[in-house]
Amino acid sequence: MSMNHNVEKAIEEIVTDAIVIDNDSPVRIDYDETLNISDSIRKKIAEEFEHVLDILDFRNEGHNLFRDWYIDGRLALFKVVDPKNTKNGILELQKLDVTNLKKVRKINTRKDKNIEVVDNIEEYFLYTS
């Protein structure tokens, strides 16, 4: 539907109103007063949040990311991590086409006295291009 001119115009208006980039960051973490965490944990959360915003280039790409999420109803990102040095954290985030993403759910069961018991459930996403 987003290919229709009138729908596209309405979507663009919604996205423009939702993502406003000025001197402040367009998104921020709002700590609930009931959240009982130390100041050092809050600082670490804030630092990692800023790191993710930098990796996403949210100041420049936030509009497009929000638009894609608004149209598709979901947003899929692939985390690139150096397997030899995981302490470096996320190095890059790559946007995936959600139409090529399929959720897979495997339920592993066993029989126990003629009753089927669930041992574990494996859930993951399969991406096909």
C-alpha positions, 0 to 999 in steps of 0.5 A: 500500500505504501506505493500508492501516492496518497498512502506514501504521503500520509506515511511520510507525514507520520514519520516526519512527525515521529522522528524529529532531529534537532540538537537533541537526540531523536530517541532517549532512554527514560528511566522509570522511577521504580527501576531500582538500578545503581548509577553505574548501571544506568551509565553503562546502559546509556553508553551502550545505547549511544553506541548502538545509535552511533552504529545505526547512524540514527541521526541520518538513518533514523527517519528511514529506519522508522519508516521501514518499521512503520510500513513492515511492522517490524525491523530486522537487524543482523549483529556483526560481532568479531567471534575472536574478540567478543569483548569488542561488542557489536561492530556493525548492524546490517538491516535485513529485508523482513520479507526474507525472514522466517521464524522457526520454532522447534519443540523437542518432546519426549514420552514419559509414561505415555505423556508427551513432555516438552523438553525445550523449545528452540526458536530462531529466524531463518534468512533467505535471500 
